[in-house]
Amino acid sequence: MRLLHRDLACQQAVELVTDYLEGALSRRDRRRFEAHLRGCPNCPAYLEQIRTTIQLAGAIEPDDLTPEARADLIGLYRRWRSE
């Protein structure tokens, strides 16, 4: 694995995206994360994709989903919880 900017690799950055967006990173980790973003050609795009996904998902109401989509999401969630 290639390490970038103070030993923060892309895989590590991806794992920190949610905490970053929620403001849950320590000051040190936030600085490392942002330093990685400045030097990485791919992670800033990934961060924006996650931001957009969160915005769009937050706008969905339960009644917006078809019964099939609701069942699929519930099944996915149950499989995830059982792992």
Residue frames as qw, qx, qy, qz and C-alpha x, y, z in Angstrom:
[[0.000, 0.891, 0.454, 0.000, 0.00, 0.00, 0.00],
 [0.406, 0.401, -0.025, 0.820, 1.40, 3.38, -0.97],
 [0.323, -0.686, -0.471, 0.450, 1.32, 5.82, 1.92],
 [0.241, 0.634, 0.207, 0.705, 0.68, 9.50, 1.34],
 [0.147, -0.671, 0.089, -0.721, 1.03, 12.61, 3.47],
 [0.290, -0.464, 0.612, -0.570, 2.17, 11.65, 6.93],
 [0.019, -0.084, 0.994, -0.067, 1.42, 7.96, 6.47],
 [0.553, 0.343, 0.484, -0.585, -2.30, 8.35, 5.74],
 [0.159, -0.012, 0.847, 0.507, -3.18, 6.03, 2.86],
 [0.403, -0.090, -0.392, -0.822, -6.22, 6.26, 0.62],
 [0.543, -0.301, -0.776, -0.110, -7.79, 3.20, 2.25],
 [0.312, -0.336, -0.585, 0.669, -7.40, 4.82, 5.66],
 [0.117, 0.090, -0.034, -0.988, -8.84, 8.08, 4.32],
 [0.471, -0.218, -0.621, -0.587, -11.89, 6.26, 2.94],
 [0.505, -0.365, -0.754, 0.208, -12.46, 4.70, 6.36],
 [0.239, -0.330, -0.395, 0.824, -12.39, 8.17, 7.96],
 [0.031, -0.311, -0.422, -0.851, -14.78, 9.95, 5.56],
 [0.425, -0.649, -0.574, -0.261, -17.91, 9.50, 7.68],
 [0.545, -0.573, -0.334, 0.513, -16.17, 10.64, 10.86],
 [0.302, -0.035, 0.150, 0.941, -14.73, 13.61, 8.96],
 [0.163, -0.439, -0.479, -0.742, -18.15, 14.67, 7.66],
 [0.546, -0.667, -0.496, -0.101, -19.69, 14.27, 11.11],
 [0.036, -0.812, 0.301, -0.499, -16.93, 16.32, 12.75],
 [0.884, -0.456, 0.024, -0.102, -15.91, 13.34, 14.89],
 [0.804, 0.275, -0.248, 0.465, -12.18, 13.30, 14.10],
 [0.538, -0.644, -0.096, 0.535, -9.62, 14.61, 16.54],
 [0.150, 0.929, -0.142, -0.306, -7.88, 17.80, 15.47],
 [0.295, -0.519, 0.725, 0.343, -4.76, 15.80, 14.62],
 [0.490, 0.213, 0.824, 0.187, -6.65, 13.26, 12.52],
 [0.386, 0.840, 0.339, -0.176, -8.62, 15.99, 10.77],
 [0.012, 0.844, -0.388, -0.370, -5.36, 17.75, 9.81],
 [0.364, -0.256, 0.843, 0.303, -3.90, 14.48, 8.51],
 [0.493, 0.507, 0.707, 0.005, -7.08, 13.75, 6.57],
 [0.298, 0.917, 0.119, -0.236, -7.16, 17.22, 5.00],
 [0.147, -0.689, 0.593, 0.389, -3.44, 17.03, 4.16],
 [0.462, 0.049, 0.854, 0.236, -4.11, 13.76, 2.39],
 [0.447, 0.731, 0.502, -0.115, -6.99, 15.33, 0.45],
 [0.118, 0.899, -0.193, -0.374, -4.74, 18.15, -0.77],
 [0.090, -0.576, 0.740, 0.336, -2.23, 15.70, -2.19],
 [0.445, 0.109, 0.888, 0.046, -4.48, 12.93, -3.49],
 [0.185, 0.090, -0.512, -0.834, -5.99, 12.94, -6.97],
 [0.380, -0.253, -0.815, -0.358, -8.89, 10.61, -6.05],
 [0.253, -0.363, -0.767, 0.465, -10.01, 11.03, -2.46],
 [0.148, 0.243, 0.163, -0.945, -11.51, 14.54, -2.85],
 [0.469, -0.005, -0.543, -0.696, -13.86, 13.17, -5.52],
 [0.447, -0.243, -0.859, 0.063, -14.81, 10.28, -3.24],
 [0.103, -0.287, -0.543, 0.783, -15.51, 12.71, -0.39],
 [0.323, 0.168, -0.118, -0.924, -17.83, 14.75, -2.64],
 [0.494, -0.099, -0.757, -0.416, -19.62, 11.58, -3.77],
 [0.347, -0.314, -0.808, 0.358, -20.30, 10.63, -0.16],
 [0.062, 0.257, 0.277, -0.924, -21.46, 14.19, 0.65],
 [0.429, 0.069, -0.406, -0.804, -23.88, 14.07, -2.28],
 [0.474, -0.176, -0.854, -0.126, -25.12, 10.61, -1.31],
 [0.194, -0.315, -0.688, 0.624, -25.81, 11.76, 2.25],
 [0.217, 0.223, 0.043, -0.949, -27.67, 14.85, 0.99],
 [0.502, 0.013, -0.581, -0.640, -29.80, 12.83, -1.42],
 [0.443, -0.207, -0.867, 0.093, -30.49, 10.02, 1.03],
 [0.079, -0.255, -0.559, 0.785, -31.49, 12.52, 3.68],
 [0.354, 0.157, -0.119, -0.914, -34.15, 13.87, 1.35],
 [0.449, -0.097, -0.809, -0.365, -35.85, 10.48, 0.90],
 [0.559, -0.221, 0.387, -0.699, -38.97, 9.86, 2.93],
 [0.380, -0.033, 0.920, -0.090, -40.19, 6.32, 3.66],
 [0.593, 0.554, 0.475, -0.340, -43.25, 6.92, 1.50],
 [0.323, 0.734, -0.402, -0.442, -40.96, 7.78, -1.45],
 [0.093, -0.339, 0.923, 0.157, -39.83, 4.15, -1.65],
 [0.720, 0.005, -0.483, -0.498, -41.71, 1.45, -3.48],
 [0.860, -0.383, 0.218, -0.257, -42.65, -1.57, -1.35],
 [0.939, 0.224, -0.106, 0.237, -40.01, -3.57, -3.25],
 [0.364, 0.639, -0.347, 0.583, -37.28, -1.00, -2.59],
 [0.493, -0.622, 0.330, -0.511, -38.26, -0.85, 1.09],
 [0.976, -0.167, 0.109, -0.082, -38.11, -4.69, 1.33],
 [0.782, 0.431, -0.217, 0.393, -34.72, -4.73, -0.42],
 [0.073, 0.688, -0.388, 0.608, -33.29, -2.15, 2.00],
 [0.719, -0.494, 0.286, -0.398, -34.67, -3.97, 5.04],
 [0.995, 0.057, -0.010, 0.083, -33.20, -7.24, 3.77],
 [0.567, 0.576, -0.302, 0.506, -29.84, -5.61, 3.13],
 [0.253, -0.677, 0.382, -0.575, -29.83, -4.11, 6.61],
 [0.886, -0.332, 0.205, -0.251, -30.73, -7.45, 8.24],
 [0.922, 0.249, -0.134, 0.264, -27.97, -9.26, 6.33],
 [0.295, 0.664, -0.356, 0.587, -25.47, -6.59, 7.36],
 [0.498, -0.611, 0.336, -0.515, -26.52, -6.84, 11.02],
 [0.972, -0.173, 0.107, -0.122, -26.20, -10.62, 11.04],
 [0.751, 0.487, -0.316, 0.315, -22.60, -10.60, 9.77]]
